[in-house]
């Protein structure tokens, strides 16, 4: 790990001096993570490609200001989060224009119904079914899509890309307690969403089964 | 109500508070005393362990989803754009 970090520092130093090969080595190391973040956040290949292109373009333009206080990856993923955030807001504005009551614009307050369920001691889920379901990326994406944007961003930056909560607070422009709450609430909501998806699937199959029997 | 039922009711009074700490537990951010309290609760509570295990499964799935293969055309376009930018910055 230490050796790898040192090599990355050397690559960054070389890239700052204008070494294109070093720059492309950094891109190769991080392109899948940046593209993956774009896919998870926006669920759209074209927009994920835009995140990829714009993130590295901004990173190259700002490379001279990278002081090396944080790992290069953390710095880069913060840029990616900003780029993706801009695209999400742009898309939300477009959707709002088309349909003023679009539920995708729900903020952090939209999680109250699942929170009530977690407060009930008798509430439980089926962890085996949740685990199996999450082995398929499309289920995870569908679940993430139901999270409020701020929670989705926070959970992905923390759990998928390994950013610290302090880094996420700074990248998303919120106080530390807000970022911490978003991570906690996002993780709790995801559990309920994925468990409910199983219930929804069973209901659908049940209805389909009945229809077939008739 | 039997003694066992009364015990269970007492145990489950703790559920709402301890569930709010699951996320911090996962990140190992809790002090030893709180951690021990959660461990003791989860060992006897019939419902909280299901939530813990599901949250861990979610965490692992999100972690595993972090990287995704970039389409070749997008990669070529990116490299060309960056090389061009690097030339202009020189």
Interface residues (C-beta under 8 A of the other chain):
Chain A: X18 X20 X23 X24 X27 X31 X32 X33 X35 X36 X37 X39 X40 X45 X48 X49 X52 X53 X56 X57 X60 X61 X118 X119 X120 X121 X122 X123 X124 X125 X126 X127 X130 X131 X134 X135 X137 X140 X144 X155 X156 X159 X160 X161 X183 X184 X187 X188 X190 X191 X194 X195
Chain B: X12 X13 X15 X16 X19 X20 X22 X23 X24 X26 X46 X47 X49 X50 X51 X53 X54 X55 X57 X58 X59 X60 X61 X62 X63 X65 X66 X67 X68 X69 X70 X71 X74 X75 X77 X78 X79 X81 X82 X83 X85 X86 X89 X90
